Amino acid sequence: AVSGRFDAADTTDVLVVVAGFGTQNYATSALLAGLRRAARAARACGGVEAGTWLVARAGLLEGRSATTHWEDMEDFSSAF
């Protein structure tokens, strides 16, 4: 169960985006903008499971190397 909420104004050293199936239904422009704001203050940023898709959709992987599950590699590399 969720016990808090995401606030891009909070300071962070490391931003880890964890997400599961159905993530595309929640990838709103507001969420992606919030991830970009939070990532600007973070020293490191990454994703777990479908979180990598959100990180990529937010544009946080542009010009960077990334890894993903082997089953997602073809779709992920085609999308980004």
N, CA, C and O atoms as a GROMACS GRO file, in nm:
protein
  320
    1ALA      N    1   0.083  -0.118   0.000
    1ALA     CA    2   0.000   0.000   0.000
    1ALA      C    3   0.088   0.125   0.000
    1ALA      O    4   0.196   0.125   0.058
    2VAL      N    5   0.042   0.226  -0.064
    2VAL     CA    6   0.116   0.352  -0.070
    2VAL      C    7   0.102   0.425   0.062
    2VAL      O    8  -0.008   0.437   0.117
    3SER      N    9   0.215   0.472   0.114
    3SER     CA   10   0.212   0.544   0.242
    3SER      C   11   0.260   0.688   0.229
    3SER      O   12   0.274   0.758   0.329
    4GLY      N   13   0.286   0.731   0.109
    4GLY     CA   14   0.334   0.867   0.087
    4GLY      C   15   0.308   0.907  -0.057
    4GLY      O   16   0.240   0.836  -0.131
    5ARG      N   17   0.362   1.022  -0.094
    5ARG     CA   18   0.343   1.065  -0.232
    5ARG      C   19   0.474   1.120  -0.284
    5ARG      O   20   0.562   1.158  -0.208
    6PHE      N   21   0.486   1.123  -0.414
    6PHE     CA   22   0.604   1.175  -0.481
    6PHE      C   23   0.597   1.326  -0.483
    6PHE      O   24   0.498   1.384  -0.526
    7ASP      N   25   0.703   1.390  -0.436
    7ASP     CA   26   0.710   1.536  -0.439
    7ASP      C   27   0.844   1.574  -0.501
    7ASP      O   28   0.948   1.558  -0.438
    8ALA      N   29   0.840   1.622  -0.624
    8ALA     CA   30   0.963   1.656  -0.696
    8ALA      C   31   1.041   1.768  -0.630
    8ALA      O   32   1.158   1.789  -0.663
    9ALA      N   33   0.979   1.840  -0.538
    9ALA     CA   34   1.048   1.949  -0.470
    9ALA      C   35   1.138   1.898  -0.358
    9ALA      O   36   1.227   1.970  -0.312
   10ASP      N   37   1.116   1.773  -0.314
   10ASP     CA   38   1.202   1.716  -0.210
   10ASP      C   39   1.343   1.699  -0.265
   10ASP      O   40   1.361   1.667  -0.382
   11THR      N   41   1.443   1.720  -0.181
   11THR     CA   42   1.580   1.699  -0.224
   11THR      C   43   1.614   1.551  -0.213
   11THR      O   44   1.561   1.479  -0.128
   12THR      N   45   1.703   1.506  -0.300
   12THR     CA   46   1.741   1.366  -0.302
   12THR      C   47   1.882   1.352  -0.356
   12THR      O   48   1.927   1.433  -0.438
   13ASP      N   49   1.952   1.250  -0.311
   13ASP     CA   50   2.083   1.219  -0.367
   13ASP      C   51   2.070   1.122  -0.484
   13ASP      O   52   2.137   1.136  -0.586
   14VAL      N   53   1.981   1.024  -0.467
   14VAL     CA   54   1.962   0.922  -0.569
   14VAL      C   55   1.813   0.907  -0.596
   14VAL      O   56   1.734   0.891  -0.503
   15LEU      N   57   1.775   0.914  -0.722
   15LEU     CA   58   1.637   0.895  -0.762
   15LEU      C   59   1.624   0.757  -0.826
   15LEU      O   60   1.686   0.730  -0.928
   16VAL      N   61   1.544   0.670  -0.765
   16VAL     CA   62   1.518   0.537  -0.819
   16VAL      C   63   1.368   0.527  -0.846
   16VAL      O   64   1.286   0.540  -0.754
   17VAL      N   65   1.333   0.505  -0.970
   17VAL     CA   66   1.193   0.495  -1.010
   17VAL      C   67   1.158   0.347  -1.021
   17VAL      O   68   1.213   0.275  -1.104
   18VAL      N   69   1.066   0.302  -0.937
   18VAL     CA   70   1.023   0.162  -0.935
   18VAL      C   71   0.879   0.158  -0.985
   18VAL      O   72   0.792   0.228  -0.933
   19ALA      N   73   0.854   0.075  -1.085
   19ALA     CA   74   0.719   0.066  -1.142
   19ALA      C   75   0.696  -0.075  -1.194
   19ALA      O   76   0.790  -0.151  -1.217
   20GLY      N   77   0.570  -0.108  -1.213
   20GLY     CA   78   0.533  -0.241  -1.262
   20GLY      C   79   0.447  -0.232  -1.386
   20GLY      O   80   0.447  -0.131  -1.456
   21PHE      N   81   0.374  -0.339  -1.412
   21PHE     CA   82   0.288  -0.347  -1.530
   21PHE      C   83   0.186  -0.234  -1.531
   21PHE      O   84   0.140  -0.190  -1.426
   22GLY      N   85   0.152  -0.187  -1.650
   22GLY     CA   86   0.053  -0.082  -1.664
   22GLY      C   87   0.109   0.058  -1.646
   22GLY      O   88   0.033   0.154  -1.637
   23THR      N   89   0.240   0.069  -1.641
   23THR     CA   90   0.304   0.198  -1.616
   23THR      C   91   0.264   0.303  -1.719
   23THR      O   92   0.248   0.421  -1.685
   24GLN      N   93   0.248   0.262  -1.845
   24GLN     CA   94   0.214   0.358  -1.949
   24GLN      C   95   0.085   0.432  -1.918
   24GLN      O   96   0.065   0.544  -1.967
   25ASN      N   97  -0.004   0.372  -1.839
   25ASN     CA   98  -0.129   0.438  -1.803
   25ASN      C   99  -0.109   0.553  -1.704
   25ASN      O  100  -0.197   0.637  -1.688
   26TYR      N  101   0.006   0.555  -1.638
   26TYR     CA  102   0.033   0.656  -1.536
   26TYR      C  103   0.141   0.756  -1.577
   26TYR      O  104   0.175   0.846  -1.500
   27ALA      N  105   0.195   0.741  -1.696
   27ALA     CA  106   0.304   0.827  -1.742
   27ALA      C  107   0.248   0.960  -1.794
   27ALA      O  108   0.258   0.990  -1.912
   28THR      N  109   0.190   1.037  -1.704
   28THR     CA  110   0.133   1.166  -1.741
   28THR      C  111   0.244   1.268  -1.762
   28THR      O  112   0.356   1.250  -1.716
   29SER      N  113   0.211   1.374  -1.832
   29SER     CA  114   0.310   1.480  -1.852
   29SER      C  115   0.352   1.540  -1.718
   29SER      O  116   0.468   1.580  -1.702
   30ALA      N  117   0.261   1.547  -1.622
   30ALA     CA  118   0.294   1.601  -1.490
   30ALA      C  119   0.393   1.509  -1.418
   30ALA      O  120   0.487   1.558  -1.355
   31LEU      N  121   0.372   1.378  -1.426
   31LEU     CA  122   0.464   1.285  -1.361
   31LEU      C  123   0.602   1.292  -1.426
   31LEU      O  124   0.703   1.298  -1.356
   32LEU      N  125   0.607   1.292  -1.558
   32LEU     CA  126   0.736   1.297  -1.628
   32LEU      C  127   0.809   1.428  -1.599
   32LEU      O  128   0.931   1.428  -1.584
   33ALA      N  129   0.737   1.538  -1.591
   33ALA     CA  130   0.799   1.666  -1.555
   33ALA      C  131   0.852   1.661  -1.413
   33ALA      O  132   0.959   1.714  -1.384
   34GLY      N  133   0.777   1.598  -1.324
   34GLY     CA  134   0.822   1.583  -1.185
   34GLY      C  135   0.949   1.500  -1.175
   34GLY      O  136   1.038   1.531  -1.097
   35LEU      N  137   0.957   1.394  -1.254
   35LEU     CA  138   1.079   1.313  -1.256
   35LEU      C  139   1.197   1.394  -1.306
   35LEU      O  140   1.307   1.383  -1.252
   36ARG      N  141   1.176   1.475  -1.408
   36ARG     CA  142   1.285   1.560  -1.459
   36ARG      C  143   1.331   1.659  -1.352
   36ARG      O  144   1.451   1.680  -1.336
   37ARG      N  145   1.237   1.720  -1.280
   37ARG     CA  146   1.274   1.814  -1.172
   37ARG      C  147   1.352   1.742  -1.063
   37ARG      O  148   1.455   1.793  -1.017
   38ALA      N  149   1.305   1.626  -1.021
   38ALA     CA  150   1.374   1.552  -0.916
   38ALA      C  151   1.512   1.506  -0.961
   38ALA      O  152   1.606   1.509  -0.882
   39ALA      N  153   1.525   1.466  -1.086
   39ALA     CA  154   1.653   1.417  -1.137
   39ALA      C  155   1.757   1.528  -1.145
   39ALA      O  156   1.877   1.501  -1.131
   40ARG      N  157   1.714   1.651  -1.167
   40ARG     CA  158   1.811   1.762  -1.174
   40ARG      C  159   1.889   1.777  -1.044
   40ARG      O  160   2.006   1.814  -1.046
   41ALA      N  161   1.826   1.748  -0.931
   41ALA     CA  162   1.892   1.763  -0.802
   41ALA      C  163   1.965   1.636  -0.758
   41ALA      O  164   2.045   1.640  -0.664
   42ALA      N  165   1.940   1.525  -0.824
   42ALA     CA  166   1.998   1.397  -0.784
   42ALA      C  167   2.135   1.376  -0.847
   42ALA      O  168   2.161   1.421  -0.960
   43ARG      N  169   2.223   1.308  -0.774
   43ARG     CA  170   2.354   1.274  -0.829
   43ARG      C  171   2.346   1.154  -0.921
   43ARG      O  172   2.426   1.139  -1.014
   44ALA      N  173   2.247   1.067  -0.896
   44ALA     CA  174   2.229   0.947  -0.978
   44ALA      C  175   2.080   0.921  -0.994
   44ALA      O  176   1.999   0.957  -0.909
   45CYS      N  177   2.047   0.857  -1.105
   45CYS     CA  178   1.907   0.830  -1.136
   45CYS      C  179   1.898   0.695  -1.205
   45CYS      O  180   1.982   0.663  -1.290
   46GLY      N  181   1.798   0.616  -1.170
   46GLY     CA  182   1.780   0.488  -1.235
   46GLY      C  183   1.638   0.438  -1.220
   46GLY      O  184   1.555   0.501  -1.155
   47GLY      N  185   1.613   0.324  -1.280
   47GLY     CA  186   1.481   0.265  -1.273
   47GLY      C  187   1.489   0.116  -1.247
   47GLY      O  188   1.588   0.051  -1.281
   48VAL      N  189   1.384   0.063  -1.187
   48VAL     CA  190   1.372  -0.080  -1.160
   48VAL      C  191   1.244  -0.127  -1.226
   48VAL      O  192   1.140  -0.061  -1.220
   49GLU      N  193   1.252  -0.244  -1.290
   49GLU     CA  194   1.138  -0.299  -1.364
   49GLU      C  195   1.091  -0.198  -1.467
   49GLU      O  196   1.172  -0.149  -1.546
   50ALA      N  197   0.963  -0.165  -1.470
   50ALA     CA  198   0.910  -0.070  -1.568
   50ALA      C  199   0.950   0.074  -1.538
   50ALA      O  200   0.920   0.164  -1.616
   51GLY      N  201   1.015   0.096  -1.426
   51GLY     CA  202   1.065   0.229  -1.394
   51GLY      C  203   1.165   0.280  -1.497
   51GLY      O  204   1.177   0.400  -1.518
   52THR      N  205   1.236   0.188  -1.562
   52THR     CA  206   1.330   0.229  -1.667
   52THR      C  207   1.256   0.295  -1.783
   52THR      O  208   1.308   0.387  -1.846
   53TRP      N  209   1.135   0.248  -1.811
   53TRP     CA  210   1.054   0.308  -1.918
   53TRP      C  211   1.014   0.450  -1.881
   53TRP      O  212   1.016   0.538  -1.966
   54LEU      N  213   0.978   0.472  -1.755
   54LEU     CA  214   0.942   0.608  -1.711
   54LEU      C  215   1.063   0.701  -1.717
   54LEU      O  216   1.052   0.815  -1.761
   55VAL      N  217   1.178   0.651  -1.673
   55VAL     CA  218   1.300   0.731  -1.677
   55VAL      C  219   1.331   0.769  -1.822
   55VAL      O  220   1.367   0.884  -1.850
   56ALA      N  221   1.318   0.675  -1.912
   56ALA     CA  222   1.344   0.702  -2.054
   56ALA      C  223   1.240   0.798  -2.112
   56ALA      O  224   1.275   0.891  -2.185
   57ARG      N  225   1.112   0.776  -2.081
   57ARG     CA  226   1.006   0.865  -2.132
   57ARG      C  227   1.024   1.007  -2.083
   57ARG      O  228   0.986   1.102  -2.152
   58ALA      N  229   1.082   1.023  -1.965
   58ALA     CA  230   1.108   1.156  -1.911
   58ALA      C  231   1.228   1.222  -1.978
   58ALA      O  232   1.258   1.338  -1.952
   59GLY      N  233   1.298   1.147  -2.064
   59GLY     CA  234   1.414   1.202  -2.134
   59GLY      C  235   1.542   1.197  -2.054
   59GLY      O  236   1.640   1.261  -2.090
   60LEU      N  237   1.542   1.122  -1.945
   60LEU     CA  238   1.658   1.120  -1.856
   60LEU      C  239   1.768   1.027  -1.902
   60LEU      O  240   1.875   1.023  -1.840
   61LEU      N  241   1.745   0.952  -2.008
   61LEU     CA  242   1.849   0.862  -2.060
   61LEU      C  243   1.914   0.914  -2.187
   61LEU      O  244   2.003   0.849  -2.242
   62GLU      N  245   1.870   1.029  -2.235
   62GLU     CA  246   1.925   1.082  -2.359
   62GLU      C  247   2.076   1.101  -2.348
   62GLU      O  248   2.125   1.167  -2.257
   63GLY      N  249   2.148   1.041  -2.443
   63GLY     CA  250   2.293   1.051  -2.444
   63GLY      C  251   2.361   0.961  -2.342
   63GLY      O  252   2.481   0.974  -2.319
   64ARG      N  253   2.286   0.869  -2.282
   64ARG     CA  254   2.341   0.780  -2.180
   64ARG      C  255   2.316   0.634  -2.218
   64ARG      O  256   2.225   0.604  -2.295
   65SER      N  257   2.396   0.548  -2.164
   65SER     CA  258   2.375   0.404  -2.179
   65SER      C  259   2.280   0.358  -2.070
   65SER      O  260   2.273   0.417  -1.962
   66ALA      N  261   2.206   0.250  -2.099
   66ALA     CA  262   2.113   0.196  -2.001
   66ALA      C  263   2.102   0.046  -2.020
   66ALA      O  264   2.136  -0.008  -2.125
   67THR      N  265   2.054  -0.020  -1.919
   67THR     CA  266   2.027  -0.163  -1.927
   67THR      C  267   1.880  -0.187  -1.895
   67THR      O  268   1.814  -0.105  -1.830
   68THR      N  269   1.830  -0.300  -1.942
   68THR     CA  270   1.694  -0.341  -1.909
   68THR      C  271   1.689  -0.493  -1.917
   68THR      O  272   1.785  -0.557  -1.960
   69HIS      N  273   1.579  -0.550  -1.878
   69HIS     CA  274   1.562  -0.695  -1.883
   69HIS      C  275   1.574  -0.741  -2.028
   69HIS      O  276   1.528  -0.673  -2.120
   70TRP      N  277   1.633  -0.857  -2.048
   70TRP     CA  278   1.656  -0.905  -2.184
   70TRP      C  279   1.527  -0.919  -2.263
   70TRP      O  280   1.528  -0.901  -2.385
   71GLU      N  281   1.415  -0.950  -2.197
   71GLU     CA  282   1.288  -0.963  -2.269
   71GLU      C  283   1.238  -0.828  -2.323
   71GLU      O  284   1.158  -0.825  -2.416
   72ASP      N  285   1.284  -0.719  -2.263
   72ASP     CA  286   1.241  -0.585  -2.304
   72ASP      C  287   1.338  -0.515  -2.398
   72ASP      O  288   1.307  -0.409  -2.452
   73MET      N  289   1.455  -0.574  -2.419
   73MET     CA  290   1.561  -0.503  -2.492
   73MET      C  291   1.518  -0.455  -2.630
   73MET      O  292   1.543  -0.340  -2.665
   74GLU      N  293   1.455  -0.540  -2.708
   74GLU     CA  294   1.419  -0.501  -2.844
   74GLU      C  295   1.317  -0.387  -2.843
   74GLU      O  296   1.336  -0.287  -2.913
   75ASP      N  297   1.211  -0.401  -2.765
   75ASP     CA  298   1.109  -0.295  -2.758
   75ASP      C  299   1.167  -0.167  -2.699
   75ASP      O  300   1.136  -0.057  -2.746
   76PHE      N  301   1.250  -0.181  -2.596
   76PHE     CA  302   1.307  -0.064  -2.529
   76PHE      C  303   1.399   0.012  -2.623
   76PHE      O  304   1.392   0.135  -2.633
   77SER      N  305   1.486  -0.061  -2.693
   77SER     CA  306   1.579   0.007  -2.784
   77SER      C  307   1.506   0.068  -2.904
   77SER      O  308   1.549   0.170  -2.957
   78SER      N  309   1.396   0.007  -2.947
   78SER     CA  310   1.317   0.066  -3.056
   78SER      C  311   1.247   0.193  -3.011
   78SER      O  312   1.236   0.289  -3.088
   79ALA      N  313   1.200   0.194  -2.887
   79ALA     CA  314   1.126   0.309  -2.835
   79ALA      C  315   1.218   0.426  -2.800
   79ALA      O  316   1.178   0.542  -2.811
   80PHE      N  317   1.342   0.395  -2.758
   80PHE     CA  318   1.430   0.501  -2.712
   80PHE      C  319   1.565   0.493  -2.781
   80PHE      O  320   1.653   0.575  -2.754
   0.00000   0.00000   0.00000
